[in-house]
């Protein structure tokens, strides 16, 4: 889980707005796409972000003195095809937030989750080295990656670990409970154990890996001799040539 990057879970299809768009159009885009905010781009590059709160602040009239009721949600006017009459017709640039918290695709999801929590925001624009928007990471994306069922997670971990080859496992069992994976069994060597645990920890949804793997031989201290042959007892077979 620690190795999962934002690029692995972000939403690639991004609804974007331009600084010159009227806020009425911005509100319609948010409503029609059922989202609460969107990046603002100019020539593909991120220049801001706009949210429902920004639009509400632009549309809402000050509450009447002594009124017990707050202003109606202005986005509801758009759902019914009506826009409140206001003298000034602001654009997205007038109401957007220009100081944007953003991440790159290779940021860890833990770091991204920390930013979302620290700044109290719902989404993070994902940009490349030129500040071009390549995706959006929402809190919902993080929830999805952490909410896999035990059976789904167990199957995914086993399938990924078995990439190492069944011949390297004398036995392999995987248990999953609320994101905690326990890997049981016996492998040929310690380096295989290390790789298996690393692969298991990288599966989306895995929060912790408990190591219950035994190994037949500790190969981590093996060093090649001066002829480069090493001391690996598994280095046998027709493709392994003796050096005379």
C-alpha positions as CSV (number, residue, x, y, z in Angstrom):
1,X,0.0,0.0,0.0
2,X,2.9,2.4,0.8
3,X,4.1,2.0,-2.8
4,X,0.8,2.9,-4.5
5,X,1.0,6.2,-6.4
6,X,-1.6,8.8,-7.1
7,X,-1.4,7.9,-10.8
8,X,-2.6,4.4,-10.0
9,X,-5.9,5.5,-8.6
10,X,-6.6,9.0,-9.9
11,X,-9.5,9.8,-12.3
12,X,-8.0,10.5,-15.7
13,X,-11.2,11.9,-17.4
14,X,-11.2,15.4,-15.9
15,X,-13.8,18.1,-16.3
16,X,-12.0,21.4,-16.6
17,X,-13.0,25.0,-16.8
18,X,-11.3,28.1,-18.3
19,X,-10.8,31.4,-16.5
20,X,-13.0,33.3,-19.0
21,X,-16.0,31.0,-18.6
22,X,-19.1,32.6,-17.0
23,X,-19.8,31.2,-13.6
24,X,-23.3,30.3,-14.8
25,X,-21.6,27.9,-17.2
26,X,-19.3,26.6,-14.5
27,X,-22.3,25.9,-12.3
28,X,-24.0,24.0,-15.1
29,X,-20.9,21.9,-15.8
30,X,-20.7,20.9,-12.1
31,X,-24.3,20.1,-11.9
32,X,-24.5,18.1,-15.1
33,X,-21.3,16.1,-14.2
34,X,-22.4,15.6,-10.6
35,X,-19.2,17.0,-9.2
36,X,-18.5,19.6,-6.6
37,X,-15.5,21.3,-8.1
38,X,-13.1,21.4,-11.1
39,X,-9.6,22.5,-12.1
40,X,-9.3,25.7,-14.0
41,X,-6.8,25.5,-16.9
42,X,-5.3,27.9,-19.4
43,X,-3.5,26.3,-22.4
44,X,-3.7,23.0,-20.5
45,X,-1.9,24.4,-17.4
46,X,-3.4,24.6,-14.0
47,X,-4.2,28.2,-12.9
48,X,-6.8,27.6,-10.2
49,X,-9.7,25.5,-8.9
50,X,-13.3,26.3,-8.5
51,X,-15.8,24.7,-6.2
52,X,-19.5,24.9,-5.3
53,X,-18.6,27.1,-2.4
54,X,-17.0,29.6,-4.7
55,X,-20.1,29.7,-6.9
56,X,-22.4,30.0,-3.9
57,X,-20.4,32.9,-2.6
58,X,-20.6,34.6,-6.0
59,X,-24.4,34.1,-6.4
60,X,-25.7,34.3,-2.9
61,X,-27.3,37.6,-1.7
62,X,-26.6,38.8,1.8
63,X,-29.2,37.4,4.2
64,X,-32.0,39.8,5.2
65,X,-31.6,41.4,8.6
66,X,-33.4,39.4,11.1
67,X,-34.1,36.5,8.7
68,X,-34.0,33.1,10.2
69,X,-33.3,31.5,6.8
70,X,-30.1,31.5,4.9
71,X,-30.0,32.0,1.1
72,X,-31.2,29.2,-1.1
73,X,-28.5,27.0,-2.8
74,X,-27.9,29.0,-6.1
75,X,-27.0,25.9,-8.0
76,X,-30.6,24.7,-7.7
77,X,-31.6,27.6,-9.9
78,X,-29.5,26.2,-12.6
79,X,-31.0,22.7,-12.3
80,X,-34.3,24.3,-13.1
81,X,-32.8,26.4,-15.9
82,X,-32.9,29.7,-14.2
83,X,-30.0,32.0,-13.0
84,X,-30.4,34.6,-10.3
85,X,-30.4,38.1,-11.8
86,X,-27.2,39.9,-10.8
87,X,-25.8,43.1,-12.2
88,X,-22.2,41.9,-12.6
89,X,-21.6,38.7,-14.6
90,X,-18.5,37.3,-13.0
91,X,-16.2,34.8,-14.7
92,X,-14.5,31.8,-13.2
93,X,-11.3,33.9,-12.9
94,X,-13.2,36.2,-10.5
95,X,-14.2,33.6,-8.0
96,X,-11.7,30.7,-8.4
97,X,-9.0,29.8,-5.9
98,X,-5.6,30.5,-7.5
99,X,-3.4,29.1,-4.8
100,X,-4.0,25.4,-5.5
101,X,-2.9,22.4,-3.5
102,X,-1.7,19.9,-6.2
103,X,0.3,16.7,-6.5
104,X,2.1,14.8,-9.2
105,X,1.2,11.3,-10.4
106,X,4.1,9.7,-8.6
107,X,3.2,11.1,-5.2
108,X,2.3,8.3,-2.7
109,X,-1.4,8.1,-1.9
110,X,-0.5,8.5,1.8
111,X,1.0,11.8,1.2
112,X,-1.9,12.8,-1.0
113,X,-4.4,11.7,1.7
114,X,-2.4,13.8,4.3
115,X,-2.7,16.9,2.1
116,X,-6.5,16.3,1.6
117,X,-6.9,16.0,5.4
118,X,-4.6,18.9,6.3
119,X,-6.2,21.4,4.0
120,X,-9.8,20.1,4.4
121,X,-10.4,19.7,0.6
122,X,-12.2,17.1,-1.4
123,X,-9.9,16.7,-4.4
124,X,-6.4,17.3,-5.6
125,X,-5.5,18.2,-9.2
126,X,-2.7,16.0,-10.5
127,X,-0.2,17.7,-12.8
128,X,2.9,16.9,-14.7
129,X,6.3,18.8,-14.6
130,X,4.8,21.5,-16.8
131,X,1.7,22.0,-14.5
132,X,-0.5,20.4,-17.2
133,X,-3.5,18.7,-15.6
134,X,-3.3,14.9,-16.1
135,X,-6.0,13.8,-13.6
136,X,-7.8,14.5,-10.4
137,X,-7.6,12.6,-7.1
138,X,-10.7,12.7,-5.0
139,X,-11.4,11.5,-1.5
140,X,-13.7,8.9,-3.1
141,X,-10.7,7.5,-5.1
142,X,-8.8,6.9,-1.8
143,X,-11.9,5.3,-0.2
144,X,-12.3,2.9,-3.1
145,X,-8.7,1.7,-3.0
146,X,-9.0,1.0,0.7
147,X,-12.5,-0.6,0.6
148,X,-11.9,-3.9,-1.1
149,X,-13.6,-6.9,0.3
150,X,-11.5,-9.5,2.2
151,X,-12.1,-12.1,-0.5
152,X,-11.2,-9.7,-3.3
153,X,-8.0,-8.6,-1.5
154,X,-6.9,-12.1,-0.7
155,X,-7.3,-13.2,-4.3
156,X,-5.5,-10.1,-5.7
157,X,-2.6,-10.6,-3.3
158,X,-2.2,-14.3,-4.1
159,X,-2.5,-13.7,-7.9
160,X,0.2,-11.0,-7.7
161,X,2.6,-13.0,-5.4
162,X,2.3,-16.1,-7.6
163,X,4.0,-14.1,-10.5
164,X,7.2,-15.2,-8.8
165,X,6.5,-18.7,-10.0
166,X,4.8,-21.7,-8.3
167,X,8.1,-23.6,-8.3
168,X,9.5,-21.2,-5.8
169,X,6.8,-22.0,-3.2
170,X,6.5,-25.2,-1.3
171,X,3.2,-23.8,0.1
172,X,1.4,-20.5,0.1
173,X,-1.7,-19.3,1.9
174,X,-3.0,-15.7,2.1
175,X,-5.4,-14.4,4.7
176,X,-7.1,-11.0,4.5
177,X,-9.0,-9.0,7.2
178,X,-9.9,-5.4,6.9
179,X,-6.8,-4.5,4.8
180,X,-4.4,-6.6,6.9
181,X,-2.8,-9.4,4.9
182,X,-1.1,-12.4,6.5
183,X,1.1,-14.5,4.2
184,X,1.8,-18.1,5.3
185,X,3.9,-20.8,3.7
186,X,7.4,-21.8,2.7
187,X,9.5,-20.5,-0.1
188,X,12.8,-21.6,-1.6
189,X,15.0,-18.7,-0.3
190,X,14.9,-15.6,1.8
191,X,15.1,-13.2,-1.2
192,X,11.9,-14.8,-2.6
193,X,10.2,-14.1,0.8
194,X,11.3,-10.5,0.6
195,X,10.0,-10.1,-2.9
196,X,6.7,-11.8,-2.1
197,X,6.1,-9.4,0.9
198,X,7.0,-6.4,-1.2
199,X,4.6,-7.4,-3.9
200,X,1.8,-8.1,-1.4
201,X,2.3,-4.6,0.2
202,X,1.9,-3.0,-3.2
203,X,-1.5,-4.4,-4.0
204,X,-4.2,-1.6,-3.8
205,X,-6.2,-1.9,-0.6
206,X,-3.4,-3.6,1.5
207,X,-2.8,-1.6,4.7
208,X,-0.4,-3.9,6.4
209,X,1.4,-7.2,5.6
210,X,2.1,-9.8,8.4
211,X,5.0,-12.0,7.5
212,X,4.4,-15.7,8.3
213,X,6.7,-17.0,5.4
214,X,9.5,-19.5,6.1
215,X,12.4,-20.1,3.6
216,X,14.7,-23.0,2.9
217,X,17.9,-21.0,2.4
218,X,19.2,-17.6,3.3
219,X,20.7,-16.3,0.1
220,X,21.0,-12.6,1.1
221,X,24.7,-13.0,2.3
222,X,25.8,-14.8,-0.9
223,X,28.6,-12.9,-2.7
224,X,30.1,-13.8,-6.1
225,X,33.5,-15.4,-6.0
226,X,36.4,-14.0,-8.0
227,X,35.1,-15.9,-11.1
228,X,31.6,-14.6,-10.7
229,X,29.9,-17.9,-10.0
230,X,28.5,-17.2,-6.6
231,X,27.4,-19.9,-4.1
232,X,23.8,-20.3,-5.0
233,X,22.8,-24.1,-4.7
234,X,19.8,-23.3,-7.0
235,X,22.2,-22.2,-9.8
236,X,22.1,-25.6,-11.5
237,X,20.8,-26.9,-14.8
238,X,21.7,-26.8,-18.5
239,X,21.8,-23.0,-18.7
240,X,24.4,-22.7,-15.9
241,X,27.9,-23.2,-17.2
242,X,30.9,-24.1,-15.2
243,X,33.7,-21.6,-15.4
244,X,37.0,-23.4,-15.7
